[in-house]
């Protein structure tokens, strides 16, 4: 077993212990889970909603549900899958309740001081194009794409998060990739 897999297994054991302690009412254990998952959920929600106010509200609602339902976690899936599923459902519910369309605000691109201004400009422009393209995808396709590429989840995990069959996940990802390739064709041609 290599070091990375060992570290991942230790982290999963720690998470399992934390959720068990949280289920028993241990606020310190839940606080550790909150600090571990809130940034990950916020990144997921940012790409899904593009609404800063909604991100914090939904992330907090999701983590509150984790606290309240910790006793129901049965270990039949990874804890991260269970938590992301809660966040996904909360986000879908919040988005359906909105009266206004989703706004598109570009991600900030962090770059070290050694970056050349031309390279930084190119990265920002490409990032804006990718974000704009992602925003045109239907919510389900955008969520599948993001869970796959930004949160490194497999098809089975995504299917659990989104409560749909694995083949639906594959189909959504296929259509998302095809649409993104069409939308970003000009950007990709310029880079070659």
C-alpha positions as CSV (number, residue, x, y, z in Angstrom):
1,X,0.0,0.0,0.0
2,X,1.4,3.4,-1.0
3,X,1.5,6.4,1.4
4,X,-1.3,8.2,-0.4
5,X,-3.8,5.3,-0.1
6,X,-2.7,4.8,3.6
7,X,-3.4,8.5,4.3
8,X,-6.7,8.3,2.6
9,X,-7.7,5.2,4.6
10,X,-6.7,7.0,7.9
11,X,-8.8,10.0,6.9
12,X,-11.8,7.8,6.2
13,X,-11.3,6.2,9.6
14,X,-11.1,9.6,11.2
15,X,-14.3,10.7,9.4
16,X,-16.1,7.5,10.5
17,X,-15.1,8.2,14.1
18,X,-16.2,11.8,13.8
19,X,-19.6,11.0,12.5
20,X,-20.1,8.4,15.2
21,X,-19.1,10.9,17.9
22,X,-21.4,13.5,16.3
23,X,-24.3,11.0,16.3
24,X,-23.7,10.6,20.0
25,X,-24.0,14.4,20.4
26,X,-20.3,15.3,20.5
27,X,-20.3,19.0,19.3
28,X,-16.5,19.0,19.0
29,X,-16.6,16.1,16.7
30,X,-19.2,17.8,14.6
31,X,-17.2,21.0,14.6
32,X,-14.3,19.0,13.1
33,X,-16.6,17.6,10.4
34,X,-17.9,21.0,9.7
35,X,-14.4,22.5,9.3
36,X,-13.5,19.5,7.1
37,X,-16.6,19.6,4.8
38,X,-17.8,23.2,4.7
39,X,-15.1,24.4,2.3
40,X,-15.6,21.4,0.0
41,X,-19.3,21.9,0.0
42,X,-19.0,25.6,-0.6
43,X,-16.8,24.9,-3.7
44,X,-19.3,22.5,-5.0
45,X,-22.2,24.9,-4.4
46,X,-20.3,27.8,-5.9
47,X,-20.0,26.0,-9.2
48,X,-23.6,24.8,-9.0
49,X,-25.3,28.1,-8.0
50,X,-23.0,31.0,-8.6
51,X,-24.7,32.8,-5.8
52,X,-22.5,33.7,-2.8
53,X,-25.4,34.3,-0.4
54,X,-27.1,31.0,-1.4
55,X,-23.8,29.1,-1.1
56,X,-23.4,29.9,2.6
57,X,-27.0,29.4,3.4
58,X,-27.2,26.0,1.6
59,X,-23.9,24.8,3.0
60,X,-24.9,25.7,6.5
61,X,-28.3,24.0,6.0
62,X,-26.6,20.9,4.7
63,X,-24.2,20.8,7.7
64,X,-27.1,21.3,10.1
65,X,-28.8,18.3,8.4
66,X,-25.6,16.3,8.9
67,X,-25.7,17.2,12.6
68,X,-29.4,16.4,13.0
69,X,-29.2,13.2,10.9
70,X,-25.8,11.9,12.0
71,X,-27.5,8.9,13.7
72,X,-29.0,7.8,10.4
73,X,-25.6,7.5,8.7
74,X,-25.3,3.7,8.3
75,X,-21.9,3.5,6.5
76,X,-23.5,1.9,3.4
77,X,-21.6,4.6,1.4
78,X,-18.7,6.9,2.0
79,X,-19.4,9.8,4.4
80,X,-18.4,12.3,1.7
81,X,-21.1,10.8,-0.6
82,X,-23.7,11.1,2.1
83,X,-22.8,14.7,2.9
84,X,-22.6,15.8,-0.8
85,X,-26.0,14.1,-1.4
86,X,-27.5,16.2,1.4
87,X,-25.9,19.4,0.0
88,X,-27.0,18.6,-3.6
89,X,-30.6,18.1,-2.5
90,X,-30.6,21.3,-0.4
91,X,-29.1,23.2,-3.3
92,X,-31.7,21.9,-5.8
93,X,-34.5,22.8,-3.4
94,X,-33.0,26.3,-2.9
95,X,-32.5,26.9,-6.6
96,X,-36.1,25.8,-7.4
97,X,-37.3,28.3,-4.8
98,X,-35.5,31.2,-6.4
99,X,-37.5,33.7,-8.5
100,X,-34.4,35.0,-10.3
101,X,-32.1,33.4,-12.9
102,X,-28.7,32.2,-11.8
103,X,-26.1,34.9,-12.1
104,X,-22.7,34.3,-13.7
105,X,-19.8,35.7,-11.7
106,X,-16.3,34.5,-12.8
107,X,-14.1,32.6,-10.4
108,X,-11.0,34.4,-9.2
109,X,-7.9,32.8,-10.6
110,X,-5.0,32.6,-8.1
111,X,-1.6,32.6,-9.6
112,X,1.8,32.9,-8.0
113,X,3.9,36.0,-8.5
114,X,6.1,34.3,-11.0
115,X,3.3,34.2,-13.6
116,X,3.6,36.3,-16.7
117,X,0.8,38.8,-17.2
118,X,0.0,37.2,-20.6
119,X,-0.3,33.8,-19.1
120,X,-2.5,35.2,-16.3
121,X,-4.7,37.0,-18.8
122,X,-5.0,33.8,-20.8
123,X,-5.9,31.7,-17.7
124,X,-8.5,34.3,-16.7
125,X,-10.0,34.4,-20.1
126,X,-10.2,30.6,-20.4
127,X,-11.6,30.4,-16.8
128,X,-14.3,32.9,-17.7
129,X,-15.1,30.9,-20.9
130,X,-15.3,27.6,-19.0
131,X,-17.5,29.2,-16.2
132,X,-19.8,30.7,-18.8
133,X,-20.0,27.4,-20.7
134,X,-20.7,25.5,-17.4
135,X,-23.4,28.0,-16.6
136,X,-25.2,27.1,-19.8
137,X,-25.5,23.4,-18.9
138,X,-28.6,22.1,-17.2
139,X,-28.2,21.8,-13.5
140,X,-28.0,18.0,-13.5
141,X,-25.3,18.0,-16.1
142,X,-23.3,20.7,-14.4
143,X,-23.5,18.9,-11.1
144,X,-22.3,15.6,-12.6
145,X,-19.5,17.3,-14.4
146,X,-18.4,19.1,-11.3
147,X,-18.5,16.1,-9.0
148,X,-16.5,14.1,-11.5
149,X,-13.8,16.7,-12.3
150,X,-13.6,19.0,-9.3
151,X,-14.4,16.5,-6.5
152,X,-12.9,13.3,-8.0
153,X,-16.1,11.2,-7.4
154,X,-16.8,8.0,-9.4
155,X,-20.0,7.2,-11.2
156,X,-21.4,5.1,-8.4
157,X,-20.8,7.8,-5.8
158,X,-22.3,10.5,-8.1
159,X,-25.4,8.3,-8.7
160,X,-25.8,8.0,-4.9
161,X,-25.4,11.8,-4.4
162,X,-27.9,12.6,-7.2
163,X,-30.3,9.6,-6.5
164,X,-30.2,8.4,-10.0
165,X,-28.9,5.3,-11.9
166,X,-25.2,5.1,-12.8
167,X,-26.2,5.1,-16.5
168,X,-28.0,8.4,-16.1
169,X,-24.8,9.8,-14.6
170,X,-22.8,8.6,-17.6
171,X,-25.3,10.0,-20.0
172,X,-25.3,13.4,-18.3
173,X,-21.6,13.5,-18.3
174,X,-21.4,12.6,-21.9
175,X,-23.8,15.4,-22.9
176,X,-22.1,17.9,-20.6
177,X,-18.7,17.1,-22.2
178,X,-20.0,17.3,-25.7
179,X,-21.8,20.6,-25.0
180,X,-18.7,22.1,-23.3
181,X,-16.5,20.9,-26.2
182,X,-18.8,22.7,-28.6
183,X,-18.9,25.9,-26.5
184,X,-15.2,26.0,-25.9
185,X,-14.1,24.9,-29.4
186,X,-12.9,28.5,-30.3
187,X,-10.9,28.7,-27.0
188,X,-9.3,25.3,-27.5
189,X,-8.3,26.1,-31.1
190,X,-6.6,29.4,-30.0
191,X,-4.5,27.4,-27.5
192,X,-3.1,25.0,-30.1
